[in-house]
Amino acid sequence: MDKYANQIKKISGSEVISPPQSVELEEIVLGALMLDKDLVNKIIDVLSVKDFYRPQNQIIFKTMVDLFNRHEAIDVLTVTNLLKINNEFENAGGATHLTYLVSKVPATFYIDEYIKIIKTKSKLRALLSASYTIGRYALDESQEIDVVLDLCEKEIFQISKDSISDNFTSVSQELDKAFERIDTLKNSDESLRGLSTGFNCLDNLLGGMQRSDMIVLGARPSVGKTSLALDIVRRSAIKTHKPVALFSLEMSKDQLVDRLLAAQSGIDLWKIRTGKLQDHDFTSLRDSMEILSKAPIFIDDSPGLSMLKIRTKSRRLMAEHGLSMIVIDYLQLILPTIQTPNSVQQFSDISRQVKGLARELDIPVLVLSQLSRSVEQRGSNAKPKLSDLRETGCLTGDAKILNADTGMFVTIKELAERKTQDPFMVYTMDENYKIIKKPLIKAFYSGKKQTYELILKSGRKIKASGNHPFRKIEGWCALDDLKIQDNIVVWDPDKQGDIYWDEIKEIKKLSVEDVYDATVQDTHNFLANDIIVHNSIEQDADVVMLLNRKISDVQSPDGENNFYVCINVAKHRNGPIGERDLFFVKETASFAEIDKSREDFDPDYIPEMGPEELG
């Protein structure tokens, strides 16, 4: 008797009633997944392992999800192979059950209805389980009633929260609601190779946003990264008429639509939020709504998304509408797929998945990222650097890197100080723990940081910042989280280049020193002092843009100073780097371009912000 049967017996006093289930439909869906690859996105988007009642079917579906995450085909052979690797083949029913599943599939025309029924049965079982849990809470009179009510509410809320379908909302569908809420209270450059950002100064530097690129937009809080990302979404969608997906893990769609309307109309955002508008504002508002209603912008404001869900939703939207770009706000709010307390490993995995999404869909993915507090620690006028990206670690300048072509050692400082950053072949570790050759594309100075010396049992030593990742058996781990007697990966060139695990003997705190980092193609790690060290999010990104606020002498009507934002293209894998300035319009929480080529250019000039300029 399973747990649901026990619960039913306690509720009904009978053992005859079966828990809600449809094993037959579960088997049809599993069989269909192995026969029709076009159903994968649709089914995995909606169903989860716990939606299947029979344990055999849970094991098989989990195996299919694992194959999906590896971008491998799902059929009888691949499922069988992975089940055997995981020692789950017999638990899943063996070859007989898998063959039966495939032979059982009728026409898949009604597959949506089958999925709906399975999901419904699953929610009913969840309600049954929740009711039993709630009953136990109610019988525990030692708890305060408010605590009990909160626990009970969470049980029910979690059931309704689990579904991730129907979260995309077209902006055109939201505009009528936005108008009611408010009432009650450059054309595309076709010569660009990539997708226009809507800002000529950025397009001229980047050549537009290129297909398959991961673009990181980094800044400290309140500098304007969300406003800039929204401007790029709005301007790009209006000018190119190409669909854009915006995953907002922080702001709601109501807040985003208000910001879009303010930026497009030039009306003060606070007036829109409070409904304190003049009659002439409504004319501008209606004109802006008409423009935005034709812009193919799709918003998903579901909180707590993982990259698995983002990828599945993106694939689905690409199939239904086509996509030209994805924007994610922001990186640190994405839930990790890897369940480990190791934040470095989680962050690295998310970063790789973002890049993988860009490559899979062959479109640019713009992801926002918080910068570390190191920016403020360097002073009020300090410019952000690549090393300020969160979870970024660095090495001291004396770290030795072996030239894989010549066999000569070169320090990372020497590599960073080269006038020309030509590719430099180094040794790196692949996914199979094999040492291979890959080009080090760039080495760079990362500023000054507190450093530590890591001393291993073999006598190997390396100095690094506290957040620099090293490879443990469990995965990548920041130096700050390493302990004496932990084992990390090192390389022994005297033993045919094999890797082995070396024990940490001592960790010494040193001083604040100049530190450096490097970018290695594909593998995200390199050998320094014969120790495997990892790169950061910057490794995966094709373009990194860092924002820095510059105060203007011109004041807003409220008496506060406006400001410019310097956009530092600090990394551009396939193009030039440089800086571009945009003016931040506080009233509309949007950016305006500055024409610095004019002889009469005034750095304190505030441009007029009508709908035509913003559109």
N, C-alpha and C positions, 0 to 999 in steps of 0.2 A: 504494500500500500504506500503510494507516494505522499509527499507533504501536503498536496492539495486535497487528496482523499481524506487525510486525517483532519484537515480543517473543515471539510464539508461534513464529515461525521459529527464533529463537535457542534456545527451550526444547525444541521438538519436532524441529527440523531439517527441518521441512516447511512449505511455503507453502500447503498445501491446507486446513488447519484454520482456520475462521473464529473470530473472538473471540465470546464470549457476547453475544447480541443477540436482539431480537425487534422488528424494524422495523415489522412488520405490527401488533403490539399497540400500539406507540408511536403509530402513525397512528390507530388506533381510539380511543385515549384522547384524543388531540388533537381529533379530530372530535367526540367526545362532549362535551368541554369547550365547544365552540362551539354545541352544540345544547341542552345541559341545564345550566341555571344552578345547579341543586341539587347538582351534582357538584363544584362549584368548591372548596368548603372541604375536601371529602374528598380530592381529588386533590392540591391545592397543599400540603396539610398533610404529605403523605407523599413526594411526588416533588420532585426538584430538577432544575435544568437539566442537570447532569452525568449524571443517570440516563438521559437519552436518548442513543442511540448515533449516530444520523445527525445531522450538523451542521444540516441544514435543520430538523429537528424541535427541536433545541436552540434555534435562533433563534425559532421560533414559540412554544415554551413560555415562553421568557424574556419575550417580548412579552405573553403572557397574564398572567404574574406581575406585570408592570409595570401592566397594566390593573387587575388585582386590587388592587394597592397604591394605585391612584388611586380606588378604589371605582367603577370604570366597568364597564359590561357587557362580557362577552366573547362575541363572535360573529364571523362572517366579516367583516362590515363594519368593526367596531372594530379587529380584528386587522390587517386590510388597511391601514387608515388609519395605524395606529401604525408598522407595518412601513415604509410609504412615508415617514413623517416621519423615521424612523431610517435611511433609505436601505438597508434590509435586505430590501425586497420581493422583488427578483430572487434574492438569496441564499437566501431561504426557499422558492424554487420558484415564485413568482409566483401568479397567479390560478388557473392550472391545478392546481397542487398543493393549494391551499387548498380548492378546489371538490371535489377528489378526496377529501380528508380527511373532509369532511362527508358525502359520498355513501357512504363506506366503512363508516359506523357501523352495526353491528347493534344488537340490543336491548342495553341497558346493564345487564342483570340481573347479568352476571358481571364487572362493572367492577372489583370488589375483587380478583378473581383475576387480572385483567389487570395491575393495579397491582403486585400481589405478584410477578408474573413479571418485569415490567420492573425492579423494585427488585432482585430476585435477580440478574438478568443484570448490572445495574450493579455490584453488589457483587462479582460474579465478575470483572468487568473491572478493578475497583479492586484486587482481590487479585492479578490478573495483573500490573498495573502495579507494585504494591507488591513483588511477588516479584522483579521485575526490578531495582527500586531496592535491595532488600535484597541482591541478588547483587552489585551494585556496591559497597555498603558492605562486604560480606565480602571483596571483592578489594582493598580499600584497607587494606593492612597498616600504614599510617602512623598509624592511629587506635588508641587504647587499646581493649581488648576491651569494657570497661564502656561506653564511649562508643558503640561500634558496636551493642551490644545495646540500649542506650537508643533509638538512632535506629530500629532495626528494630522495637522494641516500639511506638514512636509510629506507625509506618506502619500496623501492623495495628490498633492501638487506634483510630486515626482512622476506619477503615472501620466499625467497630462503633458508633462514637460518632455517626455522621452521622444515623442514624435518630432521629426525635423522636416516634414513635408509642408508645402504651401507657405514657406517663409519669405520667398521673393515677392516683392511688391513693385509693380511698375510705377514710376513717378507720376505718369499721366493719370493713374487710378487714384493717387493720393492728392492731386491738386484740388479737386472739388472739395474734399474734406478740409484741406488747408485753407481754402477760401472761406468756407463756412466758419472755421475756427477763428480766422482773422476778423471776419465780419462781425462775429459775436464778440469778441473782446475788442573776328577776323577770318573771315572766311578761311577755309582750309588751304594750306599751301600744298598743292598737288605734287610739287617737285620734291617734297620730302620723301626719303626712303622709308622712314618709320612713321608711326602714328603721331600726329601733332599733339603737343602739350597745350596748345592754345596760346602760348607765349613765344613770340618770335625770337626773343633773346635766348631762350632755352633751346628752341628748335634749331637755331643756327649753331649752337654748340654741340648738341646731341645728335643732330640730324633726325630728330624725332625719336620716339621710343620704339626700339627695334623688337622684332619678333623674337620670342623665346628668351628675352632678357629679364633677369630679376633686377629690379631697380629699388634701391633702398633710399628712403627719405628720412633722415635722422635729425632729431633736434631735442633739446630739453623742453620740458612742459612750458606752455604759454608762449612759444615762439612763433607758432603758426603753421605747423606741419599739416594738421587736419584741414585748415582753411585752404592751404595751397593744394592739397590733394583734391579737395572738393572743386576748386577752381579748374584744375586739370580735367577732372571728370566732366564738369559742366561745359567748359569750352570745347573740349575734344568731341563730346557727343553732339553738341550743337553744330559745330563746324564740319564734322565728317559724316554725321548721321550714322555712325557705327556703334553698335551696342557696347555698353560698358557695365560691368558688374562691380558693385561696391559692397564689401563685407564690412559692416561697422560693428565692432565688438564693444564699443564704448558708448556712442551716441545713438539715440532712437531715431527712427525714420521721420518722426515729427520734427525733431530738432534739425535733421539734415535737410528736409524739405524747406523749412523756414530759412535756413542759411542759403540754400539754392535760390529761393525767391528774393532774398535781400541782395545777394550778389548780382543777380540778373536785373533786378529793377532799380537798384541804387537806393532803395528805401532803407532807412535805419532799421537794423535787425531788432532792436529793442521795441520799436513801434510795431513791428510785425508780431512780435511775441505777445505784446500787451493789447494789440488792437487799437492803439491810439493813432489812427491814421486820418489824414485830411482827405477831402473828396477827390482832389487831384491825384492822390496816391493810388486810388483804386484803378484809375485809368492805366497808370504805369504797371500796376500789379496784374491787371488782366492781360496786358500786352506781354508781360513776362511769362505768365502762365501759358499763354498760347505757344510761345517759343519753347518753353520747357516741356510742354505736353508732347511735342514732336521729337524731343531728344530721347533716344533709346537708352535711358539710364535705369538699371535694375538694382534695387537696394535690398539687402538682407541684414536686418539688425538683430539677428538671433545672438544672444550672449553665450559665451562659453563654447564656441565652436572649436573643433579639432581640425587639423589639416585633412584628415580623412573625409570629414563632412564637407569642408570647403571644396575639396577636389571633386567629390561626388556631385555637389550642387553645381559646380562650374561646368562639369561635363554635361550635365543635364541641360543647363542653360545654353551651352554651346550647341547642343543638338537641336534645341527648340528655336533659338533666335540667332545663333552665331554670336561670337564675342570678338571684340577688338582689343580689350584690355580688362584686367582685373585689378582692383585696388583693395588692400586689406589694411584696416585701421584698428589695432596695430599689432605688431609682432609679439610683444610680450604678453598679450591677452589670449593668444591662441593656446588652447589646451594641449598638453603634450600627449602624443600617442604612446610613447614609452613610459611605462609606469615605474619610475625610479626617482628617488630623492635627489639624484645627481642632476643639478640644473644645467650644467654644461652639456651633458649628453642630450638632455631634452631640447635645449636651445639649438644645438647643432643639428639634431634630427629634424626639427621644424624648419630650420633654414634650408636644409637640403630638399625637403619636401616642397617648399615654396619654389625653389629653382626647378625641381622636377615638374611641377605644375606648369610653369612657363614653357618648358621644353615640350611637354606632352601636348598642350593645346596650341603651341606655336604662336603665342601672343605675349606681349609684355605684361608682367605682374609687378605693380607698384606696391611695395609694402612699407608701412610707416614703422619707425622704431624709436624708442626712447634712447637718448644718450645718457651716459653715466654722469655722476656728479663731478667727475674729474674736470669738466669744463669750468665750473664755478671755482673749484679749488685752485685753478691756475690764475684766477683774477677775473675782475668784472668785464674786462675787454678781451678776454681770451677767445680765440677762434676754435671751434670744434675740430677734432682730428679723427682719422679713421680709428684710432685706438680708443676713442670715446664711445664707440658702439658697445652696448652692454655685452657682457660675457667675453670681451676681447682681452686676450692675454698678450704679454710681450716678453722678450728675452733681452738680457743685457748685451752690450755690443761685442763682448768677447766670445759669444757663443760660436762655435766652429761648425761650419757646414761643408760637407765633402762634395767637391765637384765630381759628379759621376762619370764624366768623360776623361778628366785628367788625373784623378786620384789625389788632387791637391786640396788642402783645407783652406777655406776663406772665412773670415769672420762675417757675421751678419751686418756689422757696422760697415765693413768695407763694401759689401753688396749694396747696402742702402745708399752709400755715398757715391756710387757710380754715376757719372754724368748721363749715361744712356742706360736705361733699364732693359738690356737685352736678355732674352731667355737664358737661363743658367740651369743645366741639367743637375738634378739632385736625386738622392735616394728617398723613397717614400714607401709606405706600407699600404697594400691594397686590402679589399674586403676579406680576402682569404689569408690574411696575415703573411703575405709574401712581399719581399722587398723588391721593388721595381724602380725604373727610372721615369721621372716626370720633370717637365720644365718648371723652374721657379720663375714666375713671370715678373715679379716685382718684390723688392725689399724696401722698407721705408722706416723712417724715424717716427716713434710714437709718443715722444715727450718724456717726462720724468715720472717715475712711479716707485713706490715702496717695493723693494726686491727681497728675495729670499734665496738661499742656496740649498739645493736639494742634493744630498750626498747619499750614494747607493753603496750597497755591500761590496760590489765589485770595484769600488773606488771611483766610478764615474761621478762627475759633478756637473751641475748646470745651475745658472742663476736666472730667475724669472720673476715676473710679477705674481701676486697672489691668485689672480684669476686665470693664469695660463693653464690650459688643459693638458694632462698627460693620460696615457692609455693604461687603465687598470683592466683586470680580467672582466669586471662587470661593465666596462665602458669608459668613456672619457670622464675625467674628474679634474676639477680645478685644484691647483696646488694648495689653496686654502683648506680644501677638504681632505687632503692626503694626511695619512698618519704614519708614524714609525711602524715598520714591519709590513706596510702595504707593498704590493708588488706591481711594478710598471714595466712596460715593454721597452727593451733595449736591443741593440743590434751588435752582433759579433762578426766583424769582417774576417776574422781568422777561421771561422767555421762555416765557410761557403755562404756567408751572408745570412745565416739563420738569425731569427729573433728568439729571445727568451725573456723570462720574467726575472727582474732583478729587485731585490728587497731594499726598501728605503731604510737607511741606517740613521740619518739625522736630517733635520730641517732647521737651518739657521736664519734668523731675521737679520738682514743687512741694512743698507741705507737706501735713501731715495736716489735713484740713478737714471741716466739716460737709457731708454729701452727701445727695442726695434721689433718689427714683425715682418713676415713675408707671405706672399701669395703663391701657392703651388697648384697647378692645374689638376682638376678632377678628384684627387684623393684626399684633399683637405688636411694633409699632415706632411711633415718632413723630418729628417734626421738632423739633430743638433747635438754635438758632443756624443754621438752614437746613441742618443735617446730619442724616441719618437715623441714629437710634440705636435699639437693640433693648431689649426687656424680658427678664425671666428666667422661670424656671419659675413664679414667682408670677403671671405674666401669664395662664397657662393655667388655673391652679387656681381653683376656685370657693370652696373653703374651705382655709385654711392653719391648722394647729394646731401650735404650737411648744411643746416640753416643756422645763421647767426644774426641776432638782432642788432640793428644800428639805429640809435635814437636820432630823430629829426628835431630841428628847432621849431618846426611848425606845430601848433597845438590844435587839438580837436575843440569843438564847441564846449566840451565839459572841462576844458582847461588842462587836460593831460596831453603829453607829447605823443605825436604819431611816431611811427618808426618805419625804417626800411628793413628788409631782410636780405642779407647777402646769401645767395645760394652757391655754395662751394661744391662744384663737381670734383670731388676728391679722388674718385676712381672712375675710369671709363675704359673698360677692357678693350674696346675696339675703336677708340677715338680720343680726341683731345680732352684735357681737363682745363678747368678755369673757374672764374667767378662771375656771377651775374646778379644784379640788384633788382628787386621788385619793391614797390611801395605798398605798404599794408594800409588799407582803408578800414579804420577801426569801426566806423559806423555800420558797415556792411559785412565786416569780418571776411574781407576778400582782398585780393591783390590786384594791383594795376601795374602795367608795364611802364618803364621810363625810357624815353628816347634820349640817350646820352650823346647821340651823334649831332644833335642840334647845337649850333654855336651859342644860342642863348639858354642852354641848359642850366637850370637852377636846381641844385640838390634838395632845396626845401619846397619845391613846387608841388602842390597837390592837384592832380588832374581831375577834371570834371568826370563824374561817374554816372553817365546815362546808360540806358539799356543797350544802346547800339555799341558803345565801347566795350561793355562787359559781355555782350553776346558774341 
